[in-house]
Amino acid sequence: MGKSLLIVKNIAHEGAGLLAAELERRAIAVETVDLSTGCRFPDPLVHDALVILGGPQSANDTSERMLQEIEQADRALRAELPVLGICLGLQVLVKAGGGSVVDSPVRETGFFDHEGQPYHVELTGEGQRDPLFAEMSRTFRVFQLHGETVKLTDGMRLLAEGKHCTNQAVRIGNNAYGLQCHFELTPAMLAEWCRLDHDLVRMDATELAGQFRAVSEEYTATGLLLMRNFLRIAGML
């Protein structure tokens, strides 16, 4: 049997983006569930890897849905299943692994920070050696959309840092990763987020689209390479 990947969405419009295109191109079997429609988080251990996407919820929520999400993430971590968490997905993984989720010192939104500077993340020494970032530059542009951040346990490894919100990429164990920043964005996704996300609707959608076009070649190449690196870690390439 071929490898299979479980993708968990926390809200309908935050999809897998660049990862979805790569999975389709390589004909990798995927099960996708959207928890915001009432679906339950299925058993991740019947798959070969897990991806948890972003959403407006908080990993500190005490709803049955979030408690189940953290429980299933914990099962995946304990089983050493390859996992990639993006934005809220990162926060769920850190919470499941014994860390905490707190207010970010700065609410980060879009391609530029409150000082008008582009959002960059920089790999730590350990990040430069990690297979998730193989063949990637040390510093790269990212898109941000979060108001919370994470505090790590001693066993978690920081792989990339940001200027205002430090913990941007984290490894938990040997093959579970969390990204606070977004590498998966496509132009179509950005247009939809600008209509539906409560932070982005306050911004100029035309300006955001123009900012994306200006960095789209670099951003897309970076995102696709990272997604391929994760699929290699998961044994799918």
Secondary structure, DSSP 8 states (H G I E B T S, - for coil): ---EEEEEESSTT---THHHHHHHHTT-EEEEEEGGGT-----GGGSSEEEE---SS-TT--SHHHHHHHHHHHHHHHTT--EEEETHHHHHHHHHTT-EEEEEEEEEEESB-TTS-B-EEEE-HHHHHSGGGTT--SEEE-BEEEEEEEE--TTEEEEEEESSS-EEEEEETTTEEEESSB----HHHHHHHHHH-TTGGGS-HHHHHHHHHHHHHHHHHHHHHHHHHHHHHTT--
